[in-house]
């Protein structure tokens, strides 16, 4: 089975990390950028952008090019309850088509991301996926270029009954200078099987201005499943 189905799940579940991350001339390393202010802006106004897709899928040593377009949408936050506690919920989605080996493959998925009232990672849910933060953490309120850090760990279940663990997700971040004077804030989601084997990695990069405005710059995903490997870059 192609990894593109797995890729859709990875995208749907990793957008949650984007939400808590929002949180002219090259960017000086010492310039500080308001990450949490950018988060507030995203939740007030929402975020949507269409990106061009390139990449490849490998099967049996043969590479097949990927092209297409994907639209990422992050909805403004609303009050909700998740796992028995007060939360902020945002419905996020992607839609579009990927073209590979003469075939058109729809890439449509959606999920809900949950944060605490103070905008920290809390949980996420989508079809066949119910994830709860079991090792809590926080993104920095401000950041400069050249930083890295671990943020939080999700334990993911098949559904809200929490009887079957499906995987673990570890969230981290890295920051780099952007040539347009912004900070590149890259949020990385690493997916691990129940036996702690890395099965896929994705990242979302936001450009954050000194005024606390976040814009989606790039999405990267690498997934291996059933002998297939997919590498996708949307920018």
Secondary structure, 3 states (H helix, E strand, C coil): CCCHHHHHHHHHHHHHHHHHHCCCCCCCCCCCECHHHHHHHHHHHCEEEEEEEEEEEEECCEEEEEEEEEEEEECCCEEEEECCEEEEEEEEEEEEEEEECCEEEECCEEEEEEECCCCCEEEEEECCEEEEEEECCCCCCCECCCCEEEEEEEEEECCCCCCCEEEEEEEEEEEEECCCCCEEEEEEEEEECCCCCEEEEEEEEEEECCCCCEEEEEEEEEEEECCEEEEEEEC
